[in-house]
Amino acid sequence: MPNPKRRHSQKRTSTRRAHDALKSHSLSECPNCHEKKMPHRACPKCGFYKGREVIDVKEAS
């Protein structure tokens, strides 16, 4: 296996790593209860997805 002949500079290394930062999740609004939820997933608050209930959610009292 070939090995590098010279060491990469700190600038070159950090320039390459500039796009490695974590990004926050995109959130969409549930059309049923208007809570924030992950897109293409059932709402954890009301259990609805695409206009129908797919998860039976217990109400917290």
C-alpha positions as CSV (number, residue, x, y, z in Angstrom):
1,M,0.0,0.0,0.0
2,P,1.4,3.4,-0.8
3,N,2.0,5.8,2.0
4,P,2.0,9.6,1.9
5,K,5.5,11.1,1.3
6,R,4.7,14.4,3.0
7,R,2.5,15.5,5.8
8,H,-0.7,17.4,5.0
9,S,-0.8,20.9,6.4
10,Q,-3.3,21.9,9.1
11,K,-5.1,24.2,6.7
12,R,-5.6,21.5,4.1
13,T,-6.9,19.1,6.7
14,S,-9.3,21.6,8.2
15,T,-10.5,22.7,4.8
16,R,-11.4,19.1,4.0
17,R,-13.2,18.7,7.3
18,A,-15.2,22.0,6.9
19,H,-18.3,20.1,5.8
20,D,-18.1,17.4,8.4
21,A,-20.1,19.3,11.1
22,L,-23.4,17.8,12.2
23,K,-26.6,19.5,11.0
24,S,-29.8,19.8,12.9
25,H,-32.8,17.7,11.8
26,S,-35.4,19.3,9.6
27,L,-38.8,19.3,11.2
28,S,-42.2,19.6,9.7
29,E,-45.6,20.4,11.2
30,C,-48.1,17.7,11.9
31,P,-51.3,18.6,10.0
32,N,-53.5,17.0,12.7
33,C,-52.1,18.4,16.0
34,H,-49.7,21.1,14.7
35,E,-46.7,19.7,16.7
36,K,-43.2,19.5,15.2
37,K,-42.3,16.1,13.9
38,M,-39.7,14.4,11.7
39,P,-40.8,14.3,8.0
40,H,-42.2,11.0,6.6
41,R,-42.8,9.6,10.1
42,A,-45.9,9.2,12.3
43,C,-46.5,12.0,14.8
44,P,-45.3,10.9,18.3
45,K,-47.9,13.2,19.9
46,C,-51.1,12.1,18.2
47,G,-50.0,9.0,16.2
48,F,-51.4,10.2,12.8
49,Y,-49.6,9.7,9.5
50,K,-51.0,10.8,6.1
51,G,-54.4,11.6,7.6
52,R,-55.0,8.3,9.4
53,E,-54.1,7.0,12.9
54,V,-51.3,4.4,12.6
55,I,-50.1,4.4,16.3
56,D,-52.3,4.1,19.3
57,V,-50.9,6.9,21.6
58,K,-51.8,6.8,25.3
59,E,-52.8,10.1,26.7
60,A,-50.6,11.3,29.6
61,S,-52.6,12.5,32.6
